[in-house]
Amino acid sequence: MLVAGDKIQRVEELAPILDQVKRTGRPLLVFCTDIQKDPLSALVYNKTKGLVKTCAVNVPWQAGEEVEMLRDIAVLTGAQFVDNRTMRAVKNVTLDSLGSCKYAKISANETQLIGTRGNKEAIARRVADLKASVASDKSVSPTRRNITKVSSPFAHSRLSRSE
């Protein structure tokens, strides 16, 4: 599972990790704020040709919230969060940077991640950071939802547009 906080704009950004994943025979699930037509077409091509089972999920939250939710997904799945602010480009991602879960159920309006494999200490740190954010600004209701998703083994597994 690749978790990117930036738009994926060019096929060249995804090509290196697609090649690496192809050699493993495992699927690639991409979470991002946006994916342009050409890289999306590359994912579709790889899937239809049976080269790599792929799927891309644009995070549905409002501006500002999506990056925090992507950070939550990264922590929950054990992925390294990739964006310009971390000085890490999608094209430089390796297999070690990817997260995983036992099962992902994806539909047009909802994505469920079951059996996420994040580090328990990293999850606890994320929850502490989110709680500190709520303590400093009592009006941050999206952050309160994030705490529930990250800290509960059941609530965090569902990511949907309806929230």
N, C-alpha and C positions, 0 to 999 in steps of 0.2 A: 504494500500500500504506500503510494507516494502522496505526501501532503505538502502542497505548495501554496504559499500565501500570495503569490503573484499570478498574473495572467500568463498562460502558456500560449505564446504567440507564433512560434515557429516549429516545424517538424524537427529541425536540428537540435532543439532543446530536449526532445523526448527520445531521439534515436539511440543515444548511448545506453540509457536504462532499458529501453525496449530490447536491445540486443542482449544485454545481460540477463534480463528476465527470460527471454526466449531460450537461452541455454539451460535454464533451470527447469523449464517445463511448468512453472507456476504461473498463475494469473496475475495481472496487474490492475489494481484499482487505483484511480487517480482522483484525489480530492483537490480542488483548486477554486479560486475565486471566479475564474473565467478561462475558457479554452477556445482558441480561435478555430476557424474552419479547417485549415491545413493540418494542424496537429490532431484534431479530432478525426479527420479523414484517415490519418495514418493509424490511429487506434482502431477504427472501423475496418480498415484494410487488413490489419494484422489479425483481427478477430475472424473476419469472414474467410480468410485464407487458411485459418487454423494454425497460424504461426504462434500467436500469443493470445490467450483469452484476456480481453481488456474491457474496461469500463471507466468512464469519466463521470464524476459527480461535481456539478457546480454547487457550491454552498449557498443555500437559499436565504440566509439571514440578511438583515438590513446593513447598510453601509456602516462600517466600524465594528459591527458584531461578527462579521464573517471571519475576520482574521483571528479573533479570540476563539471562535468555535473550531477553526482549523488547528489552532494550538492545542485545544482540548483533544481533538481527534488524534493528533500526533502523540500526545502523552498517553492516551488510552491504548493506542496500538503499538507503541514502542517505536514509532517513526521519528526521524529527525525532521523538524519543521524547516522548510526551505523557502526563503524569500530574500529579497534584496537587502533587507535590514540585517539579516544574519550573514551577509556576504557569501551566501551559498547559492549557486545557480542550479536550476533543474538539470542542465546539461552535465553537471559534475556529480550528480547523485550516483551512489553505488548501491549494491544490494544490501550492504550493512545499514544503509540509511532508511530502508523501507520498513514499515510496520506490518503487522499481520493480525488476523483474527481467524477464528475457526470457520466462521460462516458470515457471509454478507448477503443480505436480501435487499435488492434495489428495485424500486418502482419509480414511476414518473414523479410522485410526490413524497416519497419517503425512502429513507435508507436505514436499515437496521444492521448493526455490527454486533455479532454474537461471539462471545469468547475472545474478547480483545486481550492482547498479550503485552500490555504495557508494564513497565517497572513499577512496583507498588510504592517505592520511595519517591519516584518522579511524580506519580499520581498524588501522593500525599503533599508534596511540595506545591503542586498546581492548585490543589484545594486550598492550602494555606494562603497562597498568593491571591486567589479569588476572594477568600474571606477577608483578607486585608483590604482588598479593593472595595468590598461592600462596606466595611467599617469606616473607610475614609469618605465614602459618598453614599448615603442612605438611599438615594434615588436610583440606584443601578439595578433595576429588576432583571435585565438580561444576565447580569453576572450571577445573580441568585439562581437562575435557571441553570447556568453553567455549573455551579457548585453541586447541584443535585445530580446533574448528568455525570459529572466526573467522579463523585464520591459514592454513588449508589451503583451496585452491580446490575441493577435492572433498569433504572431510569436513564442511565447514560447511553444505553444501547440504541436508542431510537432518535434519529435526526430527521425532522420533517418540516415541511413548509408551514404547517398549521400552528406552530408554536409562536 
